[in-house]
Amino acid sequence: MFNVLDLIQRHPWDLAIAATVLAVTVVGAWLVTLTVGSRAGREAREQRRRLEAALNNMKQGLCMFDARDRVVVWNERYLEMYGIPPDQIWPGCELHELLETRRGGGTFSPNTSEYINEIHSALSRGGSFTKITELADGRSIALVNQSIPGGGWVATHEDITERTKAERDLARTRAFLDAVVSNVPTPIVVKD
């Protein structure tokens, strides 16, 4: 039978060397793990900072949902567009809760269940869809909903009020000019 005490008495230096090697190995492994872990942590934090900067500097509002209609990601522009207080949205917030928050702020008026069904139906048919909606305050918002692998979707919201106004003004001007040209008693020559 092997007796540890006999080994210690006969070869005390061997045991001391083995214990030292074991201690150095454990401390070294711990230092490597700490160094790699902190480097990976710094890189992850830097990557997150870059992603947040990119999202929050977009012209469009962005909101991403998982397959169970829960908010995953949003940007500051989305909150600004719809006047959503930051404490009224969180990771895991359900779509119907978010829409009811918007309803309370006057930026959503359709029936919530019908709207959610419309989103699901459109995404299941083609993977993406675009819709232009007029808000009660007169703004025009272009919504693009794009499905993502694994379920869920990304919704971008762009305020196109100025573009819509310019298009309406152009159409009125064109209609006015067409009426003038059609009602002038003498021939008009238009050069290109």
N, C-alpha and C positions, 0 to 999 in steps of 0.2 A: 504494500500500500504506500502511496506517495504521501509524504509528510512535509508540509510547507515549513514548519519550524526547523526541520533538519536542513532544508535547502537554505534557509536564512542563515543558520549557524555555519554551514560549510561555505557558502558563496554569498556573503553579504554584499559585496560589490556588484555582483551580477544583478541582484535584486534592485539595488539602488540605480544602476544603469537602466534597467528595464523600466522602473518607475519614472525616471527622468525622461526617457524616450516617450513613454506613454503620456506624460504631462505635456511635453513639448508638442506632441502630435495633437492632443486635444486642444491646447491653446492655439496652435497654428490653424487647425480646422475652424475654430471659432473666429479667429481673425479674418481668415479667407471668407467665411460666410458673412461676417459683418461688413467687410469691404465690398464684396460683390453685392450684398443686400442693400447697402447704402447707395452704391453706384446705381443699381437698378431702381431704387426708390427715387433718387434724384432724376434719373432719366424719365421715369414714369411721371413725376411731378412736372418736369419741363414739357413733356409731350402733352399733358393735360392743360397746362398753361397756354401752349400754342393752339390747341384745339378750341379752348374757350375764347382766345383772342380772335381766331378765325370766325367762329360762330357769332360773336358779339360785334363784329365789324361788317357783317353782311347787311346789304340793303333790305333784304327780305326778312320777314319774321319766319322762324323755323320752329317746328314742333314735331317730335318723333314719338310714335306710339308702338307698343309691342302688339303681339297677336291677340292679347286680351283687352285691348283698348285702354291701356294704361300709359301715361306719359313717361317717356324714358329720358328725353333731352329736349330742351327749349333754349332759345336765346333771348337776350334782353330786348331786341327789336320786337319780338312777338308780344312781350308784355307791354311795351310802349304802344304798339298799334291798337291794342284792345283795352288799354287802361287796367291791366290785371295787376293787383298788388302782389309783390313777391311772395307773401305768405299764403297766397291762394293757389299756388301751384307747387308741386313737389314730385320727385320721382315716385311713381306708383299712383299718382292722382288719376282717377278714372275720367275718360273722355266726357261722360255725361256730367260729372262734377265741374269740369272745366267749362263746358258749354253753359251750364247754369250760372257759373261765375260771370261769364261774358254776358249772359242775359241780364243779370243784375246790373251790369255796367252799361247796358244799352247797346251792345255791339253784336248781339245775336238774337234773332227773333223767330226762326223756324221752330217747328216741333222737334224736340231733341231726339226722340226715338226714330222719327221718320228720317231725320238728317243722318243719324248714325247708320241706319239701314241703307240709305242712298250711298254713303261712303263705301260700305262693305260690298254692295252690289256693283258699283262702278269699278272698284279695285279687283273684284273677282272676274270681271269681264275682260279687262284690258291691262291691268297692271298699273295704269295711271289715268288720271283724268284732271281736267282743268275746268274751273268754274269761276265766273265773275259775279261778285255779289255787291249790292249797294247797301251801305250801312245807313242807319237812321240819320247820322250826322252829315250825309251827302258824300262820303268817301266811297270810292270804287276800289274793291280789293280783288286781285286775281289770286285764286287758290290753285295750287298744283299739288295733287296728292299722288305719291309714287309708292307702290308696294315695294317691300324689301324681302330678301330671301329669309325664310324661316317664319314669315308672318309679320304683320304689322306694316307700318307705312311711315313715310316722311311727308309732312305737309309744309309747303312754303307759302307765305302770304306776302304779296307785294301790293303796296298802295299805288294804284295806277290812276288816281284821281286827275292829276294834271294831264296825263296822256289822253284819258277819256274826254276831258273838257276840250282839249285841243282838237281831237277828232270830231267832236260835236260842232265846234266852231267852224272847222273846215267844211263840214257837210252843209252847215247853214250858209256859209259864204258861197259854196258851189251852187246850192239851190238858188240863191239870190242871183248869181251871175247867169245861171241858165234861164231864169225868169226874165232878166233884163234882155238877154240876147234873143230870146223867143218873142219878145214884145216890141222890139225896135222896128219901126216901119221901113227903114232903109236897110239894104244888105250890109253885113259886116264881114270884113275879111280878117281872119285871125291867122297870124303867121306863127310858125313854130320856131 
